[in-house]
Amino acid sequence: MTLLLTVLTGLVYPGVVTGLCQVLFKDQSNGSLVSRNGQVIGSTLLGQNFAKPEYFHPRPSAAGNDGYDPTASSGSNFGSTNQKLLDRVKASAAQFRKENPTYSGPIPADALTASGSGLDPQISVANAEAQAARVSEARHMDKAAVESLVASLTEQRDLGFLGEPRVNVLKLNLALDRRPTP
């Protein structure tokens, strides 16, 4: 009986499920990888660091020593009164203001804080809108065109009520790269 259950639950069942996933959900079961010119450049499920001014920047990451390390997925685990968290948020706010000097509104929270995994691939719509002026200037594009692109790539709440509207940073930056440069 032990041998039979081992074969059924350890080999047959996982094999059938894997086969069905490869047929029905090939992209998702392979990690939602994005390729350009035959080379994998990222996944729509994992945040990546974009630092150039012509790209939208993701949330800060606490995953790994330099952030965005998928093998070290984690949040900072700092409490709201922890001085290290306060210092990091202050540094992130100063960096955001430096990178986006024409933005004068309140800085969206997700531009200052890491997600629970440290690898969140999306930013809030407010965060994307706050960065739109910098991106449009760096790319010599009309700001309205950048904002329109953000709006077209905004993912709505799941099932109409779960979560918040959000924008996948990798998809947005790839869409910007596909636009002709003036």
N, C-alpha and C positions, 0 to 999 in steps of 0.2 A: 504494500500500500504506500509506503514511504517513497519508494522508487517511482511508482506511478504518479503520485502527486508532485514529486519533484520534476518529472518530465513535463507534466501538464502545466503546472504553474510557473516553472522555471524556464521552459523552452517553448512549448507550443503556444501558450497564451501570449507571452511577450512577442513571439514571432508573428502571430496573427495581428496583434495590435500594431506593431511596427509596420507590417506590410500594408494594413489598411490606412495608416497615417501617411505612408509614402504615396499611396494612390489618391486619397481624398484630400490631404492637407500637406502636399509636398513642400511648399514654401515654409509654412509654419513649423513642420516637423524637422526641418533642416536648419532652424535658427533664424529665419527671416533675414537671410544674408543679402546684402546689396553688392552687386558687382558692377564694375565699370571697366570697359576694355578687357574683359575676361579675368580681371583680378578682383578678389573680394576686398571691399573697402570699408565694410562695416555691417552692422545689423541694426534694423529698426527697433530692436528690443533693448539695446544697450546704449547708454550715453557715451559720447566721445568728446574729447576736448577739441574745441575749435577756438583758436585764440586770435586769428587775423581779424582786422576790423571789417573786412568785407563779408564776414560770416556771422550768423547769429550764434551767440555763445550759449552753452548749456548751463544747467544748474551747477554750482560748485560740487565737487565730489570728495568724499572722505574715503574712497575705496583705494587702498594702497598708499604708498609713500607719496606719490605724485598725483594721485587721483586717477579715476577712470580705468583702474586695473580690474578686469572682470574676474581674475582669480582671487581677489581680495575684497569682494563685495561686502560692504558694511557701512553703516552710518557711523557717526562720531561717538554716539552714546553719551554725549555731554548733556547735562541737565540745563534747564533754562537759566539757572543762576551761576553756571560754571564760567569762570573768568576766561578760560580758553575759548569757549564758544563765543562769548561776547567779543573777545579780541578778533576772532576769525570773522564774525559778522561785520565788525567795524572795518576790518581790512577789505572785506568783500564790497562794502558800501563805498569805500574810498576808491577802489578799483573800478567799480561800476560808474561812478561819477566821472572819473578820469577818462574812461573809454567812451562815455556817452555825455559829453559836455553840454549838449544842447537840450538834454532831457532834464526838466526841472521838477517833475512830479515826484510823488512818493515811489520809492524803489520797491518793486514787487518782491514779496517774501521769498519766492523761489529763485530770485537772482542773488540772494544772500545766504541761503541755507541749503545744505545737502539733503537729499532724500534718504529714506531709510536704507536703501541698498547702496547709495552713492553712485548709482549708474542709471538714474532715471533718464530715458531718452526724450522726454517731452518737457516743454516749458509752458507756462501759462500764456494765454493770449496777451495779458497785460505786459508780461516780460518781453514778448516778441514785439509788441507795439512800442515799448520803451527803447528797444534797440533799432527800430526801423530807420530812424534818421541817420545813425552812424553807418548802417549797412548801405543805405541809398547814397550817401555821400561818398563812401569808399568805392562803390561800384559805378558812380556817376549815373545813377538811375533816379527817376522821379520817385519821390517818397510815396506818392499815391500808388504807384505800380508795385512797390515793395509791400505796402499795406494790403493791396489787393491779393498779392500772392500769399501773404499770411492768412488772409480770410479764406482763400480757396483751399488751403491745406489745414485749416482748423478742424480738429476732430471733436465732435460733439459728445455730450454725456453718454455713457454707455446705458442702453435701454431707456434713454431719455431722462434719467434721474440719478444715475450713479456717476460720481466724480464731477470734474469740472471740464469745460472746454479746454483743449490743449493743442499744442503744435509740436510735431515731431521734428527735432532740430536737424537730424540727418536728412530727412526728406526735404525740408525747407531749404537747406544749404545746397543740396543736389539740384533742386528746382532752380535756384539762383544761378548755379553754374551752367545750366542748360540754356539760360536766356542769352541772347546775343549781347555782346558788350558794345557800347556806343563808340 
